[in-house]
Amino acid sequence: MIPAAEITGHWIGLCRKPPAMHVLQTGIGFPPESVFAGFPGGAGGGSGAIRRGIGAAISGIRTLNRNRQLLWFALLAGLVLAGNTIGQAAFHYITTNLYIHLDRIVWQFSIEFATLFCLVFLLAGLVLGIPSKKESPASFLEGLAGAKKYLNAVFLWSLVLAIAGMLLVIVFSYVPARFPTPEILFLYHNGFGRLDSFLFDSLSQFPFNLSRLPPMDIFTEIPGYGGRSVLLWFYPGLREALIFSAINLLLLVMTLFVVPLIVLQQKTLGEAVTGSFALMRKTWAEVTACTIFLGVVVLGISLPFLLLQAAPGTVIPLRVYYHPTDMWIALGLLYDLALAGVIFVAATIGGIAALELYRSAKAGQVPESSGMDPAG
């Protein structure tokens, strides 16, 4: 049987050689006879890197399918994001409704640090819960118990990430307001500002906005509540939480192998950071291919939202002021929950795939990604 990752590489025209027959290993590691074998010249770039990255994602799917209890990671990560949303919404409620002055940066840093601490701890549990031998079952809860030994390192690394995340927020949101030079405004509108506008536009549309009022009034009320709705505070909190989630995802991908180096090789934080960057230089193409593959999968699964918009007549939400019926609001809520579940499952698969690439790189089965293979 031809592996799916190999077929994908030939479909997109990145390899001019006919596909070879290989046995796809279903275990955690990738031995030389797996889908990583048989690349001309052994270069890390080109189709070889793409196939290895997609192969890691597919192996992550297989691992998750065999070890369903790893879905605890997805559930707990979802609860962490929910807590982040509540914390961000509480800031809007306290400052707007109770008229209590709070320092926005201090509040957001506190939430950011708590969120990253939980996520890094969960990631450490995921790494420790997946054994290197495919015959051994994975145990996420046992991994969490083992991660307690690394609380000091998790605390310090979360603090570093939280500081880096807040610096990015300050640079891309506060600096343009204080120093509105043409160059800074250009960077803002084509970077952080574009993300903020995308999230606001998305949350203004059905089914992501469940209000029956016109989408331009997304922060007002819902039927049966009898006045101001909790959505008035929920949507701004969710928007802030999603912005920080995008920043956290960027930081975690850029430092992908820090946690495995800490919990699997007992490296110090400094050694883990330098070692992670060294491994990233070696596997950047595989990591990119894996990330894009999972992103495309999630995007494809999310496309039914177009149907949910078209069916009740809200394809152009800012021009067609059609109030969805209760049935469509219920379907929209179910869709939102299902999409959130898919995203967190994809995040779990991404964590497993990162461990796959880490173990393969440490075993010397992933060559340098700095050069392109001329043979394709």
C-alpha positions as CSV (number, residue, x, y, z in Angstrom):
1,M,0.0,0.0,0.0
2,I,1.4,3.4,-0.9
3,P,1.4,5.8,2.1
4,A,-0.9,8.8,1.9
5,A,2.0,11.2,2.6
6,E,3.9,9.8,-0.4
7,I,0.8,10.1,-2.7
8,T,0.4,13.7,-1.6
9,G,4.0,14.5,-2.5
10,H,3.5,13.2,-6.1
11,W,0.1,14.9,-6.5
12,I,1.5,18.3,-5.9
13,G,4.3,17.6,-8.4
14,L,7.3,17.9,-6.1
15,C,8.9,14.6,-7.0
16,R,9.6,13.4,-10.5
17,K,10.3,9.8,-9.6
18,P,7.6,7.2,-9.5
19,P,6.3,6.3,-6.1
20,A,8.0,3.5,-4.3
21,M,6.2,0.9,-2.2
22,H,7.0,1.3,1.5
23,V,5.4,-0.1,4.7
24,L,4.0,2.7,6.8
25,Q,4.9,2.1,10.4
26,T,2.1,2.8,12.9
27,G,4.4,3.2,15.9
28,I,5.7,6.3,17.5
29,G,9.2,6.3,16.0
30,F,10.0,6.2,12.3
31,P,12.7,3.5,11.6
32,P,14.7,3.7,8.4
33,E,12.3,1.4,6.5
34,S,9.3,3.7,7.1
35,V,8.0,6.5,5.0
36,F,11.1,8.6,5.7
37,A,13.2,6.2,3.7
38,G,14.1,6.2,0.1
39,F,14.6,9.9,-0.5
40,P,17.2,10.6,-3.2
41,G,20.3,12.1,-1.8
42,G,18.9,12.3,1.7
43,A,18.4,16.0,1.6
44,G,16.0,17.6,4.0
45,G,14.4,20.0,1.6
46,G,12.0,19.5,-1.3
47,S,9.5,16.6,-1.5
48,G,11.5,14.6,1.1
49,A,10.8,17.2,3.8
50,I,7.2,17.6,2.8
51,R,6.6,13.9,2.9
52,R,8.3,13.6,6.3
53,G,6.3,16.5,7.7
54,I,3.0,15.1,6.4
55,G,4.1,11.6,7.5
56,A,4.6,12.8,11.0
57,A,1.1,14.3,11.0
58,I,-0.5,11.1,9.7
59,S,1.5,9.1,12.3
60,G,0.1,11.5,14.9
61,I,-3.4,10.7,13.7
62,R,-2.7,7.0,13.9
63,T,-1.3,7.3,17.4
64,L,-4.2,9.3,18.6
65,N,-6.6,6.8,17.1
66,R,-4.9,3.9,19.0
67,N,-4.7,5.9,22.2
68,R,-8.0,7.7,22.6
69,Q,-7.2,8.8,26.2
70,L,-4.8,11.3,24.7
71,L,-7.9,13.3,23.9
72,W,-7.7,14.4,27.5
73,F,-5.1,16.8,26.2
74,A,-7.6,18.3,23.8
75,L,-10.3,18.6,26.4
76,L,-8.0,20.2,29.0
77,A,-6.5,22.6,26.5
78,G,-10.0,23.6,25.5
79,L,-10.8,24.3,29.2
80,V,-7.6,26.5,29.4
81,L,-8.8,28.6,26.4
82,A,-12.2,28.9,28.0
83,G,-10.6,30.2,31.2
84,N,-8.6,32.6,29.1
85,T,-11.8,33.9,27.5
86,I,-13.5,34.3,30.9
87,G,-10.6,36.2,32.2
88,Q,-10.4,38.5,29.3
89,A,-14.2,39.0,29.4
90,A,-14.1,39.7,33.1
91,F,-11.7,42.7,32.4
92,H,-14.3,44.2,30.0
93,Y,-17.1,43.6,32.5
94,I,-15.2,45.1,35.5
95,T,-13.9,48.1,33.7
96,T,-17.0,48.9,31.6
97,N,-19.9,47.8,33.9
98,L,-18.4,48.3,37.4
99,Y,-16.3,51.3,36.5
100,I,-13.2,49.9,38.3
101,H,-9.9,50.9,36.8
102,L,-7.6,48.0,36.1
103,D,-4.2,48.1,34.5
104,R,-4.8,46.3,31.1
105,I,-1.2,45.1,30.6
106,V,-0.9,43.7,34.1
107,W,-4.3,41.9,33.8
108,Q,-3.5,40.5,30.4
109,F,0.0,39.4,31.5
110,S,-1.5,37.5,34.4
111,I,-3.9,35.7,32.2
112,E,-1.3,35.0,29.6
113,F,1.1,33.6,32.1
114,A,-1.5,31.3,33.7
115,T,-2.6,30.1,30.3
116,L,0.9,29.3,29.1
117,F,1.8,27.6,32.4
118,C,-1.2,25.3,31.9
119,L,-0.5,24.7,28.2
120,V,3.2,23.9,28.8
121,F,2.4,21.6,31.7
122,L,-0.2,19.8,29.5
123,L,2.4,19.5,26.7
124,A,4.9,18.1,29.1
125,G,2.3,15.5,30.1
126,L,1.6,14.7,26.5
127,V,5.3,14.2,25.8
128,L,5.9,12.0,28.8
129,G,2.7,10.0,28.2
130,I,3.7,8.7,24.8
131,P,6.3,5.9,25.0
132,S,8.9,5.4,22.3
133,K,7.9,1.8,21.7
134,K,4.7,1.3,19.7
135,E,3.9,-1.8,21.7
136,S,3.4,0.2,24.9
137,P,0.1,2.1,25.4
138,A,0.2,5.8,25.9
139,S,-1.1,7.3,29.1
140,F,-1.7,11.0,29.2
141,L,-2.7,11.0,32.9
142,E,0.5,9.2,33.9
143,G,2.4,11.7,31.8
144,L,0.8,14.5,33.7
145,A,1.8,12.9,37.0
146,G,5.4,12.6,35.7
147,A,5.4,16.2,34.6
148,K,5.1,17.4,38.2
149,K,8.9,16.8,38.6
150,Y,9.5,19.6,36.1
151,L,7.2,22.2,37.6
152,N,10.2,24.6,38.1
153,A,11.3,24.4,34.5
154,V,7.7,24.7,33.3
155,F,7.2,27.8,35.5
156,L,10.3,29.5,34.2
157,W,9.6,28.6,30.5
158,S,6.0,29.8,30.8
159,L,7.2,33.0,32.3
160,V,9.6,33.6,29.4
161,L,6.9,32.8,26.9
162,A,4.4,35.1,28.6
163,I,6.9,38.0,28.6
164,A,7.6,37.4,24.9
165,G,3.9,37.2,24.1
166,M,3.2,40.5,26.0
167,L,6.1,42.2,24.2
168,L,4.6,41.2,20.9
169,V,1.2,42.5,21.9
170,I,2.7,45.8,23.1
171,V,4.8,46.2,20.0
172,F,2.0,45.4,17.6
173,S,-1.0,47.1,19.3
174,Y,0.2,49.8,21.7
175,V,3.2,51.1,19.7
176,P,1.2,52.0,16.6
177,A,-1.2,54.1,18.8
178,R,1.7,56.0,20.5
179,F,3.9,56.3,17.4
180,P,1.7,56.4,14.3
181,T,4.4,56.8,11.7
182,P,3.6,55.5,8.2
183,E,6.1,52.6,8.5
184,I,4.7,51.4,11.8
185,L,1.1,51.8,10.6
186,F,2.0,49.8,7.5
187,L,3.4,47.0,9.6
188,Y,0.4,47.1,11.9
189,H,-2.3,47.0,9.2
190,N,-0.5,44.2,7.4
191,G,0.2,42.1,10.5
192,F,-1.5,42.4,13.9
193,G,-4.2,44.7,12.7
194,R,-5.1,42.3,9.9
195,L,-5.5,39.4,12.4
196,D,-7.6,41.7,14.7
197,S,-9.9,42.7,11.8
198,F,-10.2,39.1,10.7
199,L,-11.3,37.9,14.1
200,F,-13.7,40.9,14.5
201,D,-15.3,40.2,11.1
202,S,-15.5,36.4,11.8
203,L,-17.2,37.0,15.2
204,S,-19.6,39.4,13.5
205,Q,-21.0,36.6,11.3
206,F,-23.3,33.7,11.8
207,P,-22.7,31.0,12.9
208,F,-19.8,32.4,15.0
209,N,-22.1,35.2,16.2
210,L,-25.3,33.6,17.7
211,S,-27.1,36.9,18.2
212,R,-30.4,37.3,16.3
213,L,-29.8,41.0,15.9
214,P,-28.0,42.3,12.8
215,P,-24.4,41.3,12.9
216,M,-23.2,44.9,13.2
217,D,-24.8,44.9,16.6
218,I,-23.1,41.8,17.9
219,F,-22.6,43.0,21.5
220,T,-26.2,43.7,22.5
221,E,-28.8,41.1,23.5
222,I,-30.3,37.7,22.7
223,P,-33.9,36.7,22.7
224,G,-35.5,35.7,26.1
225,Y,-32.8,37.3,28.2
226,G,-34.7,40.5,28.9
227,G,-32.0,43.0,28.5
228,R,-28.2,43.1,28.1
229,S,-26.7,39.8,27.3
230,V,-23.7,37.9,28.6
231,L,-22.6,38.1,24.9
232,L,-21.9,41.7,25.5
233,W,-18.9,40.6,27.6
234,F,-18.2,37.2,26.1
235,Y,-17.4,38.3,22.5
236,P,-14.7,40.9,23.4
237,G,-13.1,38.3,25.7
238,L,-13.2,35.6,23.1
239,R,-11.6,38.0,20.6
240,E,-8.8,38.8,23.0
241,A,-8.3,35.1,23.8
242,L,-8.1,34.2,20.1
243,I,-5.5,36.9,19.5
244,F,-3.4,35.6,22.4
245,S,-3.9,32.0,21.2
246,A,-2.5,32.9,17.8
247,I,0.5,34.5,19.5
248,N,1.0,31.5,21.8
249,L,0.8,29.1,18.9
250,L,3.5,31.1,17.1
251,L,5.7,31.0,20.1
252,L,5.2,27.3,20.8
253,V,5.9,26.4,17.2
254,M,9.1,28.5,17.1
255,T,10.3,26.8,20.3
256,L,8.8,23.4,19.4
257,F,11.4,21.1,21.0
258,V,12.1,22.9,24.3
259,V,9.6,20.9,26.3
260,P,10.8,17.5,25.0
261,L,14.4,18.4,25.7
262,I,13.5,19.3,29.3
263,V,11.3,16.3,30.2
264,L,13.0,13.6,28.1
265,Q,16.7,14.6,28.4
266,Q,16.6,16.6,31.6
267,K,18.2,19.6,30.0
268,T,18.3,23.0,31.7
269,L,16.1,25.7,30.3
270,G,19.0,27.4,28.6
271,E,20.3,24.1,27.1
272,A,16.7,23.2,26.0
273,V,16.3,26.6,24.2
274,T,19.6,26.4,22.3
275,G,19.0,22.7,21.6
276,S,15.5,23.4,20.3
277,F,16.8,26.1,17.9
278,A,19.5,23.7,16.7
279,L,16.8,21.0,16.0
280,M,14.6,23.6,14.3
281,R,17.3,24.5,11.9
282,K,17.5,20.8,11.1
283,T,13.7,20.2,10.8
284,W,12.2,23.5,9.8
285,A,10.9,22.2,6.5
286,E,9.3,19.2,8.1
287,V,7.7,21.4,10.8
288,T,6.4,23.8,8.2
289,A,4.9,21.0,6.1
290,C,3.3,19.4,9.1
291,T,1.8,22.7,10.3
292,I,0.4,23.6,6.9
293,F,-1.0,20.1,6.5
294,L,-2.9,20.2,9.8
295,G,-4.0,23.8,9.0
296,V,-5.4,22.8,5.6
297,V,-7.3,19.9,7.2
298,V,-8.9,22.2,9.8
299,L,-9.7,24.7,7.1
300,G,-11.4,22.1,5.0
301,I,-13.4,20.8,7.9
302,S,-14.5,24.4,8.7
303,L,-15.9,25.1,5.2
304,P,-19.5,24.0,6.1
305,F,-19.9,27.4,7.8
306,L,-20.6,28.7,4.3
307,L,-23.6,26.4,4.1
308,L,-24.8,27.5,7.5
309,Q,-24.6,31.1,6.3
310,A,-26.3,30.5,3.0
311,A,-29.2,28.4,4.2
312,P,-30.8,31.0,6.6
313,G,-29.9,33.8,4.1
314,T,-26.9,35.4,5.8
315,V,-24.2,35.1,3.1
316,I,-23.5,38.8,3.2
317,P,-24.0,39.5,6.9
318,L,-23.3,43.2,6.8
319,R,-25.9,43.8,4.1
320,V,-28.5,41.2,4.6
321,Y,-30.2,41.7,8.0
322,Y,-31.9,38.4,8.3
323,H,-32.4,37.1,11.8
324,P,-31.7,33.3,12.0
325,T,-34.4,31.2,13.5
326,D,-34.0,29.3,16.8
327,M,-33.3,26.1,14.8
328,W,-30.4,27.7,12.9
329,I,-29.0,29.3,16.1
330,A,-29.0,25.8,17.6
331,L,-27.3,24.4,14.6
332,G,-24.8,27.2,14.6
333,L,-24.0,26.5,18.3
334,L,-23.5,22.8,17.5
335,Y,-21.2,23.8,14.6
336,D,-19.1,26.1,16.8
337,L,-18.7,23.4,19.4
338,A,-17.7,20.8,16.8
339,L,-15.2,23.2,15.1
340,A,-13.7,24.0,18.5
341,G,-13.3,20.2,19.1
342,V,-11.7,19.7,15.7
343,I,-9.2,22.5,16.4
344,F,-8.1,21.1,19.8
345,V,-7.9,17.6,18.4
346,A,-5.7,19.0,15.6
347,A,-3.6,20.6,18.3
348,T,-3.2,17.3,20.0
349,I,-2.1,15.7,16.7
350,G,0.3,18.5,16.3
351,G,1.9,17.8,19.7
352,I,2.2,14.1,18.9
353,A,3.7,14.9,15.4
354,A,6.2,17.3,17.1
355,L,7.4,14.4,19.3
356,E,7.7,12.2,16.2
357,L,9.9,14.8,14.5
358,Y,11.9,15.3,17.7
359,R,12.7,11.6,18.1
360,S,13.4,11.2,14.4
361,A,15.8,14.2,14.5
362,K,17.6,12.9,17.6
363,A,17.9,9.5,16.0
364,G,19.6,11.1,13.0
365,Q,16.7,10.1,10.6
366,V,15.9,13.7,9.6
367,P,18.7,15.3,7.5
368,E,19.5,19.0,7.4
369,S,16.7,21.1,5.9
370,S,19.0,23.8,4.6
371,G,19.4,22.5,1.1
372,M,17.0,21.5,-1.7
373,D,17.3,18.1,-3.4
374,P,17.9,18.7,-7.0
375,A,16.6,15.3,-7.9
376,G,13.2,16.3,-6.4
